[in-house]
Amino acid sequence: MLIGANGTGKSSIAGAIAIGLGGTPNVLGRQSEIQGFVKNGKKDGFVEIELKGPAGEPNLVIKRTLTSLNKSSKFFLNREPIGIREVKSKLAELNVQVTNLCAFLPQDKVSEFANMSPQKLLQETQRAAGDPNLTQWHEFLIENSKELKTAREILDSDARELQHLESQNAAQEAQVERYKQRRKLERQVELLSLLLPFAQYAESKLQYDELKKKRETAKRMLEEANAKIEPIQRKKEEFAAHIRTADGARRKAADKPLGVSDKIKKKHSEQAEAEKESEAVNAQREEIKNKAKARKE
């Protein structure tokens, strides 16, 4: 820590340390160009800093030469020329952090230090602590936190999408169930449409068989009636033949005794009886025919 009154050169010493150890003008917050650190009226200048080396090793002497003509500069380590990368590598081995405000705080950077966010201040403090693993672990935690946040956002999005899909699936399941019920009813209608002709045929077949039996019964009754009528019909025809013969004989023998007339009357009477019997049988036969016809209809 440098303490002194105003104008005693505190900022000059801080600037020499920062520039001599490979820092840029931005570290100090005053000059914007490296050649601005050369004394006015001089063409060049240099800064030489001796750092305590690791235990058991010699100290390190780092020298940086500047020129007022351009932005170029040169580095030397123990009088040997080196590059800026080697300088930074050696400083990292010694845990010298010129750009860390927690380790190197120029006067003009105090306000910037005060305005650092807690996160940035924590990072710089970890770097100043000296253990590089702290920064690596912190960066690892930050990266994992980002990944965890992203994973949670993805998980929340997937959960919302899953809920949406489940709602859609529930609605579609209801539609599918209604569709299944409809298809079931349609198949039942199709099956009944196929079975209806068979049912109609079975009913018609039953009616046909019943009417067929009635027809056969009526036919049998008609045949029986015809069988009963046939002898009467023959007898009627015989009577008619006898009557014709008797009428012929009557006309030829009008003057015969009354006995012949009685025979003729008897024949007429028998014929009348036969005709009545024939008419009764015919009426019975017509009745049987009408009943058979009604049953058929």
DRENNU-749772 format. One line per field, with one value per residue (C-alpha): residue number from 0; residue in one letter; chain; y, x, z. Coordinates in steps of 0.001 Angstrom, whole numbers, plus 500000, padded with zeros to 6 digits. Example, Ala and Ser with C-alpha at 12.3 -4.5 7.8 and 13.67 -1.06 7.14 Angstrom:
i <- [0 | 1]
aa <- [A | S]
ch <- [A | A]
py <- [495500 | 498940]
px <- [512300 | 513670]
pz <- [507800 | 507140]
This chain:
i <- [0 | 1 | 2 | 3 | 4 | 5 | 6 | 7 | 8 | 9 | 10 | 11 | 12 | 13 | 14 | 15 | 16 | 17 | 18 | 19 | 20 | 21 | 22 | 23 | 24 | 25 | 26 | 27 | 28 | 29 | 30 | 31 | 32 | 33 | 34 | 35 | 36 | 37 | 38 | 39 | 40 | 41 | 42 | 43 | 44 | 45 | 46 | 47 | 48 | 49 | 50 | 51 | 52 | 53 | 54 | 55 | 56 | 57 | 58 | 59 | 60 | 61 | 62 | 63 | 64 | 65 | 66 | 67 | 68 | 69 | 70 | 71 | 72 | 73 | 74 | 75 | 76 | 77 | 78 | 79 | 80 | 81 | 82 | 83 | 84 | 85 | 86 | 87 | 88 | 89 | 90 | 91 | 92 | 93 | 94 | 95 | 96 | 97 | 98 | 99 | 100 | 101 | 102 | 103 | 104 | 105 | 106 | 107 | 108 | 109 | 110 | 111 | 112 | 113 | 114 | 115 | 116 | 117 | 118 | 119 | 120 | 121 | 122 | 123 | 124 | 125 | 126 | 127 | 128 | 129 | 130 | 131 | 132 | 133 | 134 | 135 | 136 | 137 | 138 | 139 | 140 | 141 | 142 | 143 | 144 | 145 | 146 | 147 | 148 | 149 | 150 | 151 | 152 | 153 | 154 | 155 | 156 | 157 | 158 | 159 | 160 | 161 | 162 | 163 | 164 | 165 | 166 | 167 | 168 | 169 | 170 | 171 | 172 | 173 | 174 | 175 | 176 | 177 | 178 | 179 | 180 | 181 | 182 | 183 | 184 | 185 | 186 | 187 | 188 | 189 | 190 | 191 | 192 | 193 | 194 | 195 | 196 | 197 | 198 | 199 | 200 | 201 | 202 | 203 | 204 | 205 | 206 | 207 | 208 | 209 | 210 | 211 | 212 | 213 | 214 | 215 | 216 | 217 | 218 | 219 | 220 | 221 | 222 | 223 | 224 | 225 | 226 | 227 | 228 | 229 | 230 | 231 | 232 | 233 | 234 | 235 | 236 | 237 | 238 | 239 | 240 | 241 | 242 | 243 | 244 | 245 | 246 | 247 | 248 | 249 | 250 | 251 | 252 | 253 | 254 | 255 | 256 | 257 | 258 | 259 | 260 | 261 | 262 | 263 | 264 | 265 | 266 | 267 | 268 | 269 | 270 | 271 | 272 | 273 | 274 | 275 | 276 | 277 | 278 | 279 | 280 | 281 | 282 | 283 | 284 | 285 | 286 | 287 | 288 | 289 | 290 | 291 | 292 | 293 | 294 | 295 | 296]
aa <- [M | L | I | G | A | N | G | T | G | K | S | S | I | A | G | A | I | A | I | G | L | G | G | T | P | N | V | L | G | R | Q | S | E | I | Q | G | F | V | K | N | G | K | K | D | G | F | V | E | I | E | L | K | G | P | A | G | E | P | N | L | V | I | K | R | T | L | T | S | L | N | K | S | S | K | F | F | L | N | R | E | P | I | G | I | R | E | V | K | S | K | L | A | E | L | N | V | Q | V | T | N | L | C | A | F | L | P | Q | D | K | V | S | E | F | A | N | M | S | P | Q | K | L | L | Q | E | T | Q | R | A | A | G | D | P | N | L | T | Q | W | H | E | F | L | I | E | N | S | K | E | L | K | T | A | R | E | I | L | D | S | D | A | R | E | L | Q | H | L | E | S | Q | N | A | A | Q | E | A | Q | V | E | R | Y | K | Q | R | R | K | L | E | R | Q | V | E | L | L | S | L | L | L | P | F | A | Q | Y | A | E | S | K | L | Q | Y | D | E | L | K | K | K | R | E | T | A | K | R | M | L | E | E | A | N | A | K | I | E | P | I | Q | R | K | K | E | E | F | A | A | H | I | R | T | A | D | G | A | R | R | K | A | A | D | K | P | L | G | V | S | D | K | I | K | K | K | H | S | E | Q | A | E | A | E | K | E | S | E | A | V | N | A | Q | R | E | E | I | K | N | K | A | K | A | R | K | E]
ch <- [A | A | A | A | A | A | A | A | A | A | A | A | A | A | A | A | A | A | A | A | A | A | A | A | A | A | A | A | A | A | A | A | A | A | A | A | A | A | A | A | A | A | A | A | A | A | A | A | A | A | A | A | A | A | A | A | A | A | A | A | A | A | A | A | A | A | A | A | A | A | A | A | A | A | A | A | A | A | A | A | A | A | A | A | A | A | A | A | A | A | A | A | A | A | A | A | A | A | A | A | A | A | A | A | A | A | A | A | A | A | A | A | A | A | A | A | A | A | A | A | A | A | A | A | A | A | A | A | A | A | A | A | A | A | A | A | A | A | A | A | A | A | A | A | A | A | A | A | A | A | A | A | A | A | A | A | A | A | A | A | A | A | A | A | A | A | A | A | A | A | A | A | A | A | A | A | A | A | A | A | A | A | A | A | A | A | A | A | A | A | A | A | A | A | A | A | A | A | A | A | A | A | A | A | A | A | A | A | A | A | A | A | A | A | A | A | A | A | A | A | A | A | A | A | A | A | A | A | A | A | A | A | A | A | A | A | A | A | A | A | A | A | A | A | A | A | A | A | A | A | A | A | A | A | A | A | A | A | A | A | A | A | A | A | A | A | A | A | A | A | A | A | A | A | A | A | A | A | A | A | A | A | A | A | A | A | A | A | A | A | A | A | A | A | A | A | A]
py <- [500000 | 503422 | 506233 | 509832 | 513426 | 514840 | 515367 | 512991 | 510609 | 507845 | 507628 | 507668 | 504668 | 502838 | 503625 | 502400 | 499105 | 498568 | 499461 | 497714 | 494446 | 494392 | 496348 | 498627 | 502323 | 501262 | 499695 | 503143 | 505101 | 508156 | 507902 | 506191 | 505491 | 503744 | 506444 | 508972 | 507532 | 508743 | 511894 | 515062 | 516049 | 512582 | 510122 | 507010 | 505704 | 502487 | 500840 | 498199 | 496174 | 493478 | 490795 | 488308 | 484902 | 481627 | 480001 | 478864 | 480720 | 484092 | 487246 | 488276 | 491591 | 492711 | 495703 | 497399 | 500031 | 502630 | 505148 | 508361 | 507801 | 504877 | 502315 | 499707 | 498470 | 495757 | 493430 | 491976 | 489322 | 489339 | 491366 | 488783 | 489911 | 488131 | 488521 | 489825 | 486280 | 485092 | 488092 | 487271 | 483616 | 484541 | 486950 | 484227 | 481910 | 484618 | 485411 | 489035 | 490435 | 493951 | 493981 | 492830 | 495827 | 493704 | 493207 | 496426 | 499500 | 502752 | 505989 | 506748 | 503307 | 503647 | 504786 | 501898 | 499502 | 500947 | 500478 | 496826 | 494427 | 491856 | 489117 | 490896 | 491789 | 488148 | 487029 | 489567 | 488702 | 485024 | 485881 | 487985 | 485135 | 483308 | 479901 | 479565 | 476719 | 479187 | 481040 | 477807 | 476388 | 479618 | 479707 | 476038 | 476802 | 479774 | 477684 | 474856 | 477355 | 478632 | 475081 | 474299 | 477382 | 476395 | 472822 | 474087 | 476326 | 473386 | 471179 | 473772 | 474141 | 470361 | 470137 | 472742 | 470977 | 467646 | 469134 | 470574 | 467234 | 465395 | 467759 | 467165 | 463424 | 463423 | 465275 | 462932 | 459890 | 461086 | 461512 | 458081 | 456536 | 458195 | 456990 | 453433 | 453526 | 454834 | 452124 | 449518 | 450723 | 450868 | 447268 | 446217 | 447951 | 446259 | 442882 | 443404 | 444500 | 441220 | 439159 | 440872 | 439026 | 435730 | 436564 | 437590 | 434406 | 432286 | 433940 | 433556 | 429938 | 429276 | 430855 | 428922 | 425619 | 426365 | 427320 | 424290 | 422046 | 423777 | 423409 | 419722 | 419312 | 421158 | 419152 | 415951 | 417084 | 418011 | 414632 | 412967 | 415093 | 414257 | 410614 | 410922 | 412817 | 410428 | 407517 | 409975 | 411509 | 408095 | 407285 | 410610 | 409838 | 406384 | 407934 | 410436 | 407599 | 405698 | 408812 | 409388 | 405761 | 405958 | 409198 | 407572 | 404576 | 406834 | 408713 | 405444 | 403827 | 406636 | 404287 | 401735 | 400950 | 403237 | 400958 | 402300 | 405869 | 405054 | 403666 | 406839 | 408996 | 406869 | 407328 | 411097 | 411129 | 409146 | 411511 | 414526 | 413005 | 412239 | 415820 | 417205 | 414948 | 416003 | 419688 | 419202 | 417518 | 420299 | 422923 | 421155 | 420970 | 424726 | 425502 | 423456 | 425286 | 428693 | 427818 | 426586 | 429781 | 431985 | 430156 | 430537 | 434296]
px <- [500000 | 501316 | 500499 | 501602 | 500548 | 499227 | 501894 | 504422 | 504254 | 501921 | 500204 | 503565 | 504757 | 501453 | 501623 | 505219 | 504244 | 501268 | 503083 | 506313 | 504449 | 502771 | 499629 | 497853 | 496955 | 493354 | 494508 | 495378 | 492501 | 494589 | 496484 | 494926 | 498214 | 501337 | 503698 | 501996 | 503945 | 507300 | 508533 | 507828 | 510729 | 512247 | 512252 | 512185 | 511980 | 511898 | 510545 | 512484 | 510879 | 512419 | 510059 | 510821 | 511187 | 509712 | 511299 | 514829 | 514939 | 516470 | 514421 | 512988 | 513953 | 511480 | 512296 | 510060 | 511328 | 509000 | 509302 | 507389 | 507380 | 504919 | 503057 | 505806 | 507611 | 510102 | 510377 | 513460 | 513658 | 516949 | 518395 | 517190 | 514575 | 511186 | 507661 | 504592 | 503174 | 506215 | 505921 | 502274 | 503191 | 505829 | 503444 | 500783 | 503268 | 503860 | 500105 | 500662 | 497385 | 497810 | 494330 | 492534 | 491204 | 491170 | 494930 | 496008 | 493816 | 495106 | 493651 | 491730 | 490079 | 488644 | 485239 | 485183 | 485975 | 483137 | 480711 | 481603 | 478678 | 478753 | 479267 | 482206 | 483708 | 483499 | 485265 | 488058 | 488434 | 488783 | 491453 | 493290 | 493155 | 495731 | 494142 | 493254 | 490893 | 488530 | 487955 | 487657 | 485208 | 483226 | 483072 | 482107 | 479273 | 478131 | 478113 | 476280 | 473783 | 473114 | 472700 | 470450 | 468344 | 468113 | 467236 | 464532 | 463099 | 463096 | 461549 | 458838 | 458187 | 458014 | 455683 | 453367 | 453521 | 452822 | 449814 | 448572 | 449053 | 447332 | 444354 | 444274 | 444622 | 441708 | 439548 | 440625 | 439953 | 436363 | 436087 | 437618 | 435159 | 432229 | 433624 | 433913 | 430312 | 429177 | 431098 | 429625 | 426102 | 426879 | 428145 | 424992 | 422866 | 424881 | 424468 | 420739 | 420477 | 422103 | 419936 | 416641 | 416197 | 416874 | 414277 | 411786 | 412532 | 412108 | 408758 | 407612 | 408781 | 406795 | 403684 | 404255 | 404586 | 401430 | 399454 | 400852 | 399532 | 396131 | 396101 | 396919 | 394162 | 391644 | 392775 | 392290 | 388842 | 387974 | 389113 | 387034 | 384014 | 384574 | 384800 | 381449 | 379873 | 381057 | 378676 | 375802 | 376713 | 376773 | 373461 | 372092 | 373259 | 371714 | 368435 | 368575 | 369100 | 366185 | 364018 | 364872 | 364093 | 360866 | 359818 | 360398 | 358383 | 355657 | 355312 | 355142 | 352684 | 350473 | 347610 | 349285 | 347834 | 348332 | 351031 | 353533 | 352668 | 353274 | 356699 | 357520 | 356466 | 358587 | 361577 | 360969 | 360789 | 364027 | 365659 | 364554 | 365996 | 369241 | 369437 | 368877 | 371600 | 373896 | 373214 | 374022 | 377307 | 378110 | 377354 | 379660 | 382366 | 382035 | 382263 | 385473 | 386890 | 386053 | 387671 | 390807 | 390910 | 390494 | 393294 | 395551 | 394933]
pz <- [500000 | 499036 | 501427 | 500995 | 500661 | 497439 | 494800 | 496310 | 493317 | 494479 | 491103 | 489324 | 491318 | 490755 | 487044 | 486837 | 488528 | 486234 | 483002 | 484007 | 484659 | 481240 | 482045 | 479585 | 480082 | 480789 | 484048 | 485421 | 483913 | 482958 | 479680 | 476659 | 474826 | 476123 | 474749 | 477008 | 479953 | 478528 | 480241 | 478329 | 476088 | 476107 | 473182 | 475332 | 478845 | 480834 | 483966 | 485873 | 488665 | 490826 | 492115 | 494845 | 493292 | 494567 | 497599 | 496800 | 493470 | 492535 | 492234 | 488869 | 487305 | 484659 | 482474 | 479929 | 477503 | 475957 | 473122 | 472548 | 468803 | 468711 | 470786 | 470676 | 473788 | 474698 | 477715 | 479382 | 482092 | 483961 | 481050 | 478488 | 475917 | 476268 | 474932 | 476703 | 476951 | 478896 | 481207 | 481938 | 482481 | 485079 | 486789 | 486930 | 488629 | 491266 | 491463 | 490484 | 489109 | 487779 | 486180 | 489358 | 491311 | 494459 | 494132 | 492397 | 492911 | 491409 | 492787 | 489615 | 489754 | 493274 | 491992 | 489532 | 492377 | 494453 | 491578 | 491018 | 491320 | 494137 | 491569 | 489900 | 493284 | 494356 | 491182 | 491577 | 495271 | 494389 | 491840 | 494438 | 496958 | 494913 | 494400 | 490679 | 491524 | 493213 | 489967 | 488010 | 490509 | 490522 | 486725 | 486767 | 489207 | 487109 | 483960 | 485695 | 487122 | 483610 | 482372 | 485354 | 484620 | 480968 | 481949 | 484333 | 481625 | 479224 | 481925 | 482640 | 478921 | 478527 | 481549 | 480025 | 476678 | 478406 | 480201 | 476910 | 475159 | 478019 | 477697 | 473962 | 474527 | 476997 | 474477 | 471704 | 473907 | 474348 | 470577 | 470025 | 472500 | 470720 | 467407 | 468764 | 469994 | 466625 | 464759 | 467108 | 466341 | 462619 | 462704 | 464564 | 461917 | 459167 | 460868 | 461330 | 457695 | 456710 | 459065 | 458154 | 454815 | 456580 | 459248 | 456567 | 454644 | 457781 | 458527 | 454905 | 454888 | 458051 | 456528 | 453308 | 455151 | 457139 | 454008 | 452231 | 454987 | 454828 | 451042 | 451291 | 453895 | 451671 | 448657 | 450587 | 451729 | 448135 | 446901 | 449591 | 448589 | 444931 | 445903 | 447659 | 444739 | 442035 | 442911 | 443220 | 439884 | 438274 | 439855 | 438594 | 435115 | 435359 | 436520 | 433692 | 431230 | 432753 | 432586 | 428983 | 428258 | 430256 | 428535 | 425187 | 426202 | 427616 | 424370 | 422449 | 424818 | 425999 | 426236 | 428550 | 431979 | 434896 | 436309 | 433823 | 434797 | 438432 | 437563 | 435679 | 438611 | 440891 | 438632 | 438573 | 442350 | 442644 | 440155 | 442188 | 445349 | 443531 | 442250 | 445754 | 447110 | 444243 | 444898 | 448593 | 447731 | 445195 | 447814 | 450253 | 447593 | 446826 | 450521 | 450766 | 447717 | 449188 | 452502 | 450710 | 448644 | 451745 | 453534 | 450512 | 450412]
